[in-house]
């Protein structure tokens, strides 16, 4: 089974940076796609960034050039480095893992990021 625990959220001023971490229990090598999603109050959950097992990345247009998704296999952890944060980045950020062979779609509990203007 795969379980995800996010950390690293908090309050930051506009223009600042945060790094979110997603600790993966179970083998990270079995995961086909890792993703970071976010949900702002009153809005639908949206994809922020994704990383496939082959290393391909995908970013929402709103975060391109500011956010970077990466993986440390030795630590079984996926990161989201967020730079040049804007108030509109305020949301609960969720880590997601998909294992196609087992039909798994796993979510973490979320971590709140608040960007003040």
N, CA, C and O atoms as a GROMACS GRO file, in nm:
protein
  468
    1UNK      N    1   0.084  -0.119   0.000
    1UNK     CA    2   0.000   0.000   0.000
    1UNK      C    3   0.088   0.124   0.000
    1UNK      O    4   0.201   0.121   0.048
    2UNK      N    5   0.036   0.232  -0.054
    2UNK     CA    6   0.109   0.359  -0.059
    2UNK      C    7   0.037   0.460   0.028
    2UNK      O    8  -0.085   0.476   0.020
    3UNK      N    9   0.112   0.528   0.112
    3UNK     CA   10   0.057   0.637   0.194
    3UNK      C   11   0.143   0.761   0.175
    3UNK      O   12   0.264   0.752   0.156
    4UNK      N   13   0.078   0.877   0.181
    4UNK     CA   14   0.146   1.004   0.156
    4UNK      C   15   0.123   1.099   0.272
    4UNK      O   16   0.012   1.110   0.324
    5UNK      N   17   0.230   1.167   0.313
    5UNK     CA   18   0.220   1.267   0.420
    5UNK      C   19   0.290   1.393   0.375
    5UNK      O   20   0.411   1.394   0.351
    6UNK      N   21   0.212   1.502   0.363
    6UNK     CA   22   0.270   1.630   0.321
    6UNK      C   23   0.318   1.710   0.441
    6UNK      O   24   0.269   1.693   0.553
    7UNK      N   25   0.413   1.796   0.415
    7UNK     CA   26   0.460   1.891   0.516
    7UNK      C   27   0.522   2.010   0.444
    7UNK      O   28   0.548   2.006   0.324
    8UNK      N   29   0.545   2.117   0.520
    8UNK     CA   30   0.614   2.233   0.465
    8UNK      C   31   0.527   2.353   0.437
    8UNK      O   32   0.578   2.458   0.398
    9UNK      N   33   0.396   2.340   0.455
    9UNK     CA   34   0.311   2.455   0.434
    9UNK      C   35   0.329   2.560   0.542
    9UNK      O   36   0.395   2.536   0.643
   10UNK      N   37   0.269   2.675   0.519
   10UNK     CA   38   0.279   2.782   0.618
   10UNK      C   39   0.240   2.915   0.559
   10UNK      O   40   0.184   2.923   0.450
   11UNK      N   41   0.272   3.019   0.634
   11UNK     CA   42   0.242   3.156   0.594
   11UNK      C   43   0.369   3.221   0.541
   11UNK      O   44   0.475   3.215   0.605
   12UNK      N   45   0.359   3.283   0.425
   12UNK     CA   46   0.475   3.348   0.364
   12UNK      C   47   0.427   3.475   0.295
   12UNK      O   48   0.314   3.483   0.249
   13UNK      N   49   0.515   3.573   0.289
   13UNK     CA   50   0.481   3.697   0.219
   13UNK      C   51   0.495   3.679   0.068
   13UNK      O   52   0.571   3.594   0.021
   14UNK      N   53   0.422   3.759  -0.005
   14UNK     CA   54   0.433   3.755  -0.151
   14UNK      C   55   0.578   3.777  -0.192
   14UNK      O   56   0.649   3.862  -0.137
   15UNK      N   57   0.621   3.699  -0.290
   15UNK     CA   58   0.759   3.704  -0.335
   15UNK      C   59   0.849   3.605  -0.265
   15UNK      O   60   0.963   3.584  -0.307
   16UNK      N   61   0.800   3.544  -0.159
   16UNK     CA   62   0.879   3.449  -0.083
   16UNK      C   63   0.876   3.309  -0.142
   16UNK      O   64   0.819   3.286  -0.248
   17UNK      N   65   0.938   3.218  -0.069
   17UNK     CA   66   0.950   3.079  -0.116
   17UNK      C   67   0.910   2.982  -0.006
   17UNK      O   68   0.922   3.011   0.113
   18UNK      N   69   0.864   2.867  -0.048
   18UNK     CA   70   0.837   2.754   0.041
   18UNK      C   71   0.873   2.626  -0.033
   18UNK      O   72   0.867   2.621  -0.156
   19UNK      N   73   0.909   2.524   0.042
   19UNK     CA   74   0.928   2.393  -0.017
   19UNK      C   75   0.836   2.293   0.053
   19UNK      O   76   0.846   2.272   0.174
   20UNK      N   77   0.748   2.234  -0.024
   20UNK     CA   78   0.660   2.130   0.029
   20UNK      C   79   0.725   1.994   0.010
   20UNK      O   80   0.794   1.969  -0.090
   21UNK      N   81   0.702   1.907   0.107
   21UNK     CA   82   0.753   1.770   0.099
   21UNK      C   83   0.638   1.672   0.106
   21UNK      O   84   0.539   1.695   0.175
   22UNK      N   85   0.653   1.562   0.035
   22UNK     CA   86   0.555   1.454   0.038
   22UNK      C   87   0.631   1.325   0.065
   22UNK      O   88   0.698   1.271  -0.023
   23UNK      N   89   0.619   1.276   0.187
   23UNK     CA   90   0.686   1.152   0.225
   23UNK      C   91   0.600   1.034   0.183
   23UNK      O   92   0.481   1.027   0.214
   24UNK      N   93   0.662   0.942   0.111
   24UNK     CA   94   0.590   0.827   0.056
   24UNK      C   95   0.627   0.703   0.135
   24UNK      O   96   0.744   0.668   0.147
   25UNK      N   97   0.527   0.635   0.189
   25UNK     CA   98   0.551   0.505   0.252
   25UNK      C   99   0.516   0.399   0.149
   25UNK      O  100   0.418   0.412   0.076
   26UNK      N  101   0.596   0.292   0.144
   26UNK     CA  102   0.583   0.197   0.035
   26UNK      C  103   0.683   0.236  -0.072
   26UNK      O  104   0.747   0.341  -0.063
   27UNK      N  105   0.696   0.153  -0.172
   27UNK     CA  106   0.800   0.175  -0.272
   27UNK      C  107   0.763   0.288  -0.368
   27UNK      O  108   0.660   0.283  -0.435
   28UNK      N  109   0.849   0.389  -0.372
   28UNK     CA  110   0.827   0.500  -0.464
   28UNK      C  111   0.846   0.454  -0.608
   28UNK      O  112   0.796   0.518  -0.700
   29UNK      N  113   0.917   0.344  -0.626
   29UNK     CA  114   0.944   0.295  -0.761
   29UNK      C  115   0.821   0.236  -0.828
   29UNK      O  116   0.817   0.224  -0.950
   30UNK      N  117   0.721   0.199  -0.748
   30UNK     CA  118   0.598   0.141  -0.805
   30UNK      C  119   0.503   0.248  -0.856
   30UNK      O  120   0.404   0.217  -0.923
   31UNK      N  121   0.533   0.374  -0.824
   31UNK     CA  122   0.442   0.483  -0.858
   31UNK      C  123   0.469   0.532  -1.000
   31UNK      O  124   0.583   0.560  -1.035
   32UNK      N  125   0.365   0.542  -1.080
   32UNK     CA  126   0.378   0.587  -1.217
   32UNK      C  127   0.383   0.740  -1.228
   32UNK      O  128   0.462   0.796  -1.304
   33UNK      N  129   0.297   0.806  -1.151
   33UNK     CA  130   0.292   0.952  -1.157
   33UNK      C  131   0.273   1.008  -1.015
   33UNK      O  132   0.186   0.964  -0.941
   34UNK      N  133   0.357   1.104  -0.981
   34UNK     CA  134   0.339   1.181  -0.857
   34UNK      C  135   0.292   1.320  -0.897
   34UNK      O  136   0.340   1.377  -0.995
   35UNK      N  137   0.200   1.373  -0.819
   35UNK     CA  138   0.151   1.506  -0.852
   35UNK      C  139   0.126   1.590  -0.730
   35UNK      O  140   0.102   1.540  -0.620
   36UNK      N  141   0.131   1.720  -0.750
   36UNK     CA  142   0.088   1.816  -0.650
   36UNK      C  143  -0.035   1.887  -0.705
   36UNK      O  144  -0.034   1.938  -0.817
   37UNK      N  145  -0.139   1.891  -0.625
   37UNK     CA  146  -0.263   1.959  -0.658
   37UNK      C  147  -0.288   2.066  -0.552
   37UNK      O  148  -0.228   2.063  -0.445
   38UNK      N  149  -0.376   2.159  -0.582
   38UNK     CA  150  -0.414   2.258  -0.482
   38UNK      C  151  -0.562   2.290  -0.497
   38UNK      O  152  -0.622   2.279  -0.604
   39UNK      N  153  -0.618   2.331  -0.383
   39UNK     CA  154  -0.759   2.371  -0.381
   39UNK      C  155  -0.772   2.497  -0.298
   39UNK      O  156  -0.747   2.496  -0.177
   40UNK      N  157  -0.812   2.604  -0.363
   40UNK     CA  158  -0.836   2.730  -0.295
   40UNK      C  159  -0.982   2.734  -0.249
   40UNK      O  160  -1.065   2.662  -0.305
   41UNK      N  161  -1.014   2.816  -0.150
   41UNK     CA  162  -1.152   2.824  -0.101
   41UNK      C  163  -1.249   2.857  -0.213
   41UNK      O  164  -1.229   2.953  -0.287
   42UNK      N  165  -1.354   2.777  -0.224
   42UNK     CA  166  -1.456   2.802  -0.324
   42UNK      C  167  -1.420   2.762  -0.465
   42UNK      O  168  -1.495   2.789  -0.558
   43UNK      N  169  -1.304   2.699  -0.482
   43UNK     CA  170  -1.259   2.659  -0.615
   43UNK      C  171  -1.238   2.508  -0.622
   43UNK      O  172  -1.226   2.440  -0.520
   44UNK      N  173  -1.232   2.458  -0.744
   44UNK     CA  174  -1.207   2.316  -0.764
   44UNK      C  175  -1.059   2.285  -0.745
   44UNK      O  176  -0.973   2.372  -0.762
   45UNK      N  177  -1.031   2.162  -0.711
   45UNK     CA  178  -0.893   2.117  -0.699
   45UNK      C  179  -0.831   2.118  -0.839
   45UNK      O  180  -0.894   2.077  -0.936
   46UNK      N  181  -0.708   2.166  -0.848
   46UNK     CA  182  -0.641   2.175  -0.977
   46UNK      C  183  -0.500   2.119  -0.970
   46UNK      O  184  -0.434   2.123  -0.865
   47UNK      N  185  -0.455   2.068  -1.083
   47UNK     CA  186  -0.319   2.016  -1.091
   47UNK      C  187  -0.220   2.133  -1.091
   47UNK      O  188  -0.237   2.230  -1.165
   48UNK      N  189  -0.118   2.121  -1.008
   48UNK     CA  190  -0.011   2.220  -1.004
   48UNK      C  191   0.111   2.170  -1.082
   48UNK      O  192   0.165   2.240  -1.167
   49UNK      N  193   0.153   2.047  -1.050
   49UNK     CA  194   0.271   1.991  -1.116
   49UNK      C  195   0.265   1.840  -1.104
   49UNK      O  196   0.211   1.785  -1.008
   50UNK      N  197   0.323   1.772  -1.203
   50UNK     CA  198   0.330   1.626  -1.199
   50UNK      C  199   0.466   1.578  -1.246
   50UNK      O  200   0.536   1.647  -1.321
   51UNK      N  201   0.501   1.458  -1.202
   51UNK     CA  202   0.630   1.399  -1.234
   51UNK      C  203   0.611   1.251  -1.257
   51UNK      O  204   0.564   1.179  -1.168
   52UNK      N  205   0.646   1.204  -1.377
   52UNK     CA  206   0.630   1.063  -1.406
   52UNK      C  207   0.752   0.984  -1.361
   52UNK      O  208   0.856   1.042  -1.328
   53UNK      N  209   0.738   0.853  -1.361
   53UNK     CA  210   0.849   0.767  -1.320
   53UNK      C  211   0.967   0.777  -1.416
   53UNK      O  212   1.080   0.745  -1.379
   54UNK      N  213   0.941   0.822  -1.538
   54UNK     CA  214   1.049   0.839  -1.635
   54UNK      C  215   1.114   0.977  -1.626
   54UNK      O  216   1.211   1.006  -1.696
   55UNK      N  217   1.059   1.062  -1.539
   55UNK     CA  218   1.119   1.194  -1.518
   55UNK      C  219   1.052   1.308  -1.591
   55UNK      O  220   1.098   1.422  -1.581
   56UNK      N  221   0.947   1.281  -1.663
   56UNK     CA  222   0.877   1.388  -1.734
   56UNK      C  223   0.796   1.473  -1.636
   56UNK      O  224   0.734   1.421  -1.544
   57UNK      N  225   0.799   1.602  -1.657
   57UNK     CA  226   0.726   1.693  -1.570
   57UNK      C  227   0.621   1.771  -1.650
   57UNK      O  228   0.631   1.789  -1.771
   58UNK      N  229   0.521   1.815  -1.575
   58UNK     CA  230   0.415   1.896  -1.634
   58UNK      C  231   0.373   1.999  -1.529
   58UNK      O  232   0.360   1.966  -1.411
   59UNK      N  233   0.352   2.122  -1.572
   59UNK     CA  234   0.316   2.229  -1.480
   59UNK      C  235   0.194   2.305  -1.529
   59UNK      O  236   0.173   2.321  -1.649
   60UNK      N  237   0.116   2.352  -1.434
   60UNK     CA  238   0.008   2.444  -1.469
   60UNK      C  239   0.071   2.572  -1.521
   60UNK      O  240   0.178   2.613  -1.476
   61UNK      N  241   0.004   2.636  -1.616
   61UNK     CA  242   0.058   2.759  -1.674
   61UNK      C  243   0.083   2.865  -1.567
   61UNK      O  244   0.178   2.943  -1.577
   62UNK      N  245  -0.001   2.867  -1.466
   62UNK     CA  246   0.008   2.970  -1.363
   62UNK      C  247   0.132   2.958  -1.276
   62UNK      O  248   0.168   3.053  -1.207
   63UNK      N  249   0.198   2.843  -1.279
   63UNK     CA  250   0.316   2.823  -1.192
   63UNK      C  251   0.444   2.798  -1.270
   63UNK      O  252   0.551   2.786  -1.210
   64UNK      N  253   0.435   2.790  -1.401
   64UNK     CA  254   0.554   2.765  -1.482
   64UNK      C  255   0.660   2.872  -1.458
   64UNK      O  256   0.631   2.992  -1.457
   65UNK      N  257   0.782   2.826  -1.438
   65UNK     CA  258   0.892   2.918  -1.412
   65UNK      C  259   0.907   2.957  -1.267
   65UNK      O  260   1.006   3.019  -1.230
   66UNK      N  261   0.809   2.921  -1.183
   66UNK     CA  262   0.814   2.957  -1.041
   66UNK      C  263   0.822   2.833  -0.952
   66UNK      O  264   0.888   2.835  -0.848
   67UNK      N  265   0.755   2.726  -0.992
   67UNK     CA  266   0.749   2.604  -0.911
   67UNK      C  267   0.830   2.493  -0.979
   67UNK      O  268   0.839   2.487  -1.102
   68UNK      N  269   0.888   2.406  -0.897
   68UNK     CA  270   0.963   2.292  -0.948
   68UNK      C  271   0.928   2.167  -0.868
   68UNK      O  272   0.935   2.168  -0.745
   69UNK      N  273   0.890   2.062  -0.937
   69UNK     CA  274   0.864   1.933  -0.872
   69UNK      C  275   0.988   1.846  -0.889
   69UNK      O  276   1.050   1.843  -0.996
   70UNK      N  277   1.022   1.774  -0.782
   70UNK     CA  278   1.139   1.687  -0.788
   70UNK      C  279   1.118   1.568  -0.695
   70UNK      O  280   1.025   1.565  -0.615
   71UNK      N  281   1.208   1.472  -0.708
   71UNK     CA  282   1.193   1.347  -0.631
   71UNK      C  283   1.330   1.304  -0.579
   71UNK      O  284   1.430   1.312  -0.649
   72UNK      N  285   1.332   1.258  -0.456
   72UNK     CA  286   1.453   1.199  -0.397
   72UNK      C  287   1.420   1.054  -0.366
   72UNK      O  288   1.356   1.025  -0.265
   73UNK      N  289   1.463   0.964  -0.453
   73UNK     CA  290   1.429   0.823  -0.435
   73UNK      C  291   1.488   0.764  -0.307
   73UNK      O  292   1.428   0.677  -0.243
   74UNK      N  293   1.605   0.811  -0.270
   74UNK     CA  294   1.669   0.759  -0.149
   74UNK      C  295   1.588   0.793  -0.023
   74UNK      O  296   1.588   0.718   0.074
   75UNK      N  297   1.521   0.906  -0.027
   75UNK     CA  298   1.441   0.950   0.088
   75UNK      C  299   1.293   0.920   0.069
   75UNK      O  300   1.212   0.954   0.156
   76UNK      N  301   1.255   0.858  -0.043
   76UNK     CA  302   1.113   0.831  -0.071
   76UNK      C  303   1.028   0.957  -0.054
   76UNK      O  304   0.923   0.954   0.009
   77UNK      N  305   1.076   1.065  -0.110
   77UNK     CA  306   1.011   1.194  -0.090
   77UNK      C  307   1.002   1.269  -0.223
   77UNK      O  308   1.095   1.268  -0.304
   78UNK      N  309   0.889   1.334  -0.241
   78UNK     CA  310   0.868   1.422  -0.356
   78UNK      C  311   0.853   1.565  -0.303
   78UNK      O  312   0.790   1.588  -0.200
   79UNK      N  313   0.912   1.658  -0.374
   79UNK     CA  314   0.914   1.797  -0.330
   79UNK      C  315   0.843   1.887  -0.429
   79UNK      O  316   0.831   1.856  -0.548
   80UNK      N  317   0.796   2.000  -0.377
   80UNK     CA  318   0.748   2.107  -0.463
   80UNK      C  319   0.814   2.235  -0.413
   80UNK      O  320   0.777   2.289  -0.308
   81UNK      N  321   0.912   2.283  -0.488
   81UNK     CA  322   0.976   2.410  -0.456
   81UNK      C  323   0.895   2.522  -0.517
   81UNK      O  324   0.872   2.525  -0.638
   82UNK      N  325   0.853   2.614  -0.433
   82UNK     CA  326   0.767   2.724  -0.479
   82UNK      C  327   0.839   2.856  -0.455
   82UNK      O  328   0.865   2.893  -0.341
   83UNK      N  329   0.869   2.925  -0.562
   83UNK     CA  330   0.936   3.054  -0.554
   83UNK      C  331   0.845   3.164  -0.606
   83UNK      O  332   0.745   3.137  -0.674
   84UNK      N  333   0.880   3.287  -0.575
   84UNK     CA  334   0.803   3.403  -0.622
   84UNK      C  335   0.654   3.385  -0.596
   84UNK      O  336   0.571   3.406  -0.685
   85UNK      N  337   0.622   3.346  -0.475
   85UNK     CA  338   0.483   3.316  -0.441
   85UNK      C  339   0.395   3.440  -0.450
   85UNK      O  340   0.438   3.552  -0.422
   86UNK      N  341   0.271   3.415  -0.491
   86UNK     CA  342   0.172   3.520  -0.508
   86UNK      C  343   0.052   3.491  -0.418
   86UNK      O  344   0.029   3.375  -0.383
   87UNK      N  345  -0.025   3.593  -0.380
   87UNK     CA  346  -0.144   3.569  -0.298
   87UNK      C  347  -0.238   3.466  -0.362
   87UNK      O  348  -0.305   3.391  -0.291
   88UNK      N  349  -0.244   3.462  -0.493
   88UNK     CA  350  -0.333   3.366  -0.560
   88UNK      C  351  -0.283   3.222  -0.552
   88UNK      O  352  -0.352   3.130  -0.596
   89UNK      N  353  -0.164   3.202  -0.498
   89UNK     CA  354  -0.115   3.066  -0.474
   89UNK      C  355  -0.168   3.010  -0.342
   89UNK      O  356  -0.146   2.893  -0.310
   90UNK      N  357  -0.238   3.092  -0.266
   90UNK     CA  358  -0.294   3.047  -0.139
   90UNK      C  359  -0.394   2.934  -0.162
   90UNK      O  360  -0.488   2.949  -0.240
   91UNK      N  361  -0.373   2.822  -0.094
   91UNK     CA  362  -0.457   2.704  -0.113
   91UNK      C  363  -0.409   2.593  -0.020
   91UNK      O  364  -0.303   2.603   0.041
   92UNK      N  365  -0.490   2.489  -0.012
   92UNK     CA  366  -0.443   2.364   0.048
   92UNK      C  367  -0.378   2.283  -0.064
   92UNK      O  368  -0.439   2.261  -0.169
   93UNK      N  369  -0.257   2.241  -0.041
   93UNK     CA  370  -0.181   2.165  -0.140
   93UNK      C  371  -0.183   2.017  -0.104
   93UNK      O  372  -0.156   1.979   0.011
   94UNK      N  373  -0.214   1.935  -0.203
   94UNK     CA  374  -0.225   1.791  -0.183
   94UNK      C  375  -0.124   1.716  -0.270
   94UNK      O  376  -0.100   1.752  -0.385
   95UNK      N  377  -0.067   1.614  -0.213
   95UNK     CA  378   0.020   1.523  -0.286
   95UNK      C  379  -0.064   1.406  -0.336
   95UNK      O  380  -0.156   1.360  -0.268
   96UNK      N  381  -0.031   1.358  -0.455
   96UNK     CA  382  -0.107   1.248  -0.516
   96UNK      C  383  -0.012   1.149  -0.579
   96UNK      O  384   0.091   1.186  -0.636
   97UNK      N  385  -0.048   1.022  -0.568
   97UNK     CA  386   0.032   0.915  -0.630
   97UNK      C  387  -0.059   0.820  -0.705
   97UNK      O  388  -0.166   0.782  -0.656
   98UNK      N  389  -0.017   0.782  -0.824
   98UNK     CA  390  -0.097   0.688  -0.904
   98UNK      C  391  -0.012   0.568  -0.942
   98UNK      O  392   0.099   0.581  -0.995
   99UNK      N  393  -0.067   0.451  -0.913
   99UNK     CA  394  -0.003   0.324  -0.950
   99UNK      C  395  -0.099   0.254  -1.043
   99UNK      O  396  -0.197   0.194  -0.999
  100UNK      N  397  -0.069   0.261  -1.172
  100UNK     CA  398  -0.165   0.213  -1.271
  100UNK      C  399  -0.188   0.064  -1.262
  100UNK      O  400  -0.301   0.017  -1.276
  101UNK      N  401  -0.082  -0.012  -1.238
  101UNK     CA  402  -0.095  -0.158  -1.239
  101UNK      C  403  -0.186  -0.208  -1.127
  101UNK      O  404  -0.244  -0.316  -1.138
  102UNK      N  405  -0.198  -0.129  -1.021
  102UNK     CA  406  -0.281  -0.170  -0.908
  102UNK      C  407  -0.406  -0.083  -0.895
  102UNK      O  408  -0.483  -0.098  -0.800
  103UNK      N  409  -0.426   0.007  -0.991
  103UNK     CA  410  -0.545   0.091  -0.986
  103UNK      C  411  -0.550   0.183  -0.865
  103UNK      O  412  -0.658   0.217  -0.817
  104UNK      N  413  -0.433   0.223  -0.816
  104UNK     CA  414  -0.429   0.308  -0.698
  104UNK      C  415  -0.425   0.456  -0.734
  104UNK      O  416  -0.356   0.496  -0.827
  105UNK      N  417  -0.501   0.534  -0.660
  105UNK     CA  418  -0.503   0.680  -0.674
  105UNK      C  419  -0.505   0.732  -0.530
  105UNK      O  420  -0.612   0.743  -0.470
  106UNK      N  421  -0.388   0.765  -0.478
  106UNK     CA  422  -0.371   0.792  -0.335
  106UNK      C  423  -0.349   0.941  -0.312
  106UNK      O  424  -0.278   1.007  -0.388
  107UNK      N  425  -0.412   0.994  -0.205
  107UNK     CA  426  -0.400   1.136  -0.170
  107UNK      C  427  -0.345   1.151  -0.030
  107UNK      O  428  -0.373   1.070   0.059
  108UNK      N  429  -0.268   1.255  -0.011
  108UNK     CA  430  -0.226   1.293   0.122
  108UNK      C  431  -0.335   1.376   0.188
  108UNK      O  432  -0.440   1.400   0.129
  109UNK      N  433  -0.308   1.420   0.311
  109UNK     CA  434  -0.408   1.493   0.388
  109UNK      C  435  -0.411   1.642   0.356
  109UNK      O  436  -0.505   1.712   0.394
  110UNK      N  437  -0.310   1.690   0.288
  110UNK     CA  438  -0.305   1.830   0.250
  110UNK      C  439  -0.225   1.915   0.346
  110UNK      O  440  -0.217   1.885   0.465
  111UNK      N  441  -0.167   2.021   0.294
  111UNK     CA  442  -0.095   2.118   0.376
  111UNK      C  443  -0.131   2.258   0.326
  111UNK      O  444  -0.134   2.284   0.205
  112UNK      N  445  -0.158   2.348   0.420
  112UNK     CA  446  -0.207   2.481   0.386
  112UNK      C  447  -0.092   2.576   0.357
  112UNK      O  448   0.003   2.587   0.434
  113UNK      N  449  -0.102   2.643   0.244
  113UNK     CA  450  -0.008   2.749   0.207
  113UNK      C  451  -0.086   2.880   0.199
  113UNK      O  452  -0.184   2.891   0.126
  114UNK      N  453  -0.040   2.977   0.275
  114UNK     CA  454  -0.104   3.109   0.275
  114UNK      C  455   0.000   3.213   0.236
  114UNK      O  456   0.105   3.225   0.299
  115UNK      N  457  -0.031   3.288   0.131
  115UNK     CA  458   0.061   3.391   0.083
  115UNK      C  459  -0.004   3.527   0.108
  115UNK      O  460  -0.110   3.557   0.053
  116UNK      N  461   0.060   3.608   0.189
  116UNK     CA  462   0.005   3.738   0.223
  116UNK      C  463   0.060   3.844   0.128
  116UNK      O  464   0.173   3.835   0.080
  117UNK      N  465  -0.022   3.944   0.102
  117UNK     CA  466   0.019   4.051   0.009
  117UNK      C  467   0.089   4.164   0.082
  117UNK      O  468   0.130   4.262   0.020
   0.00000   0.00000   0.00000
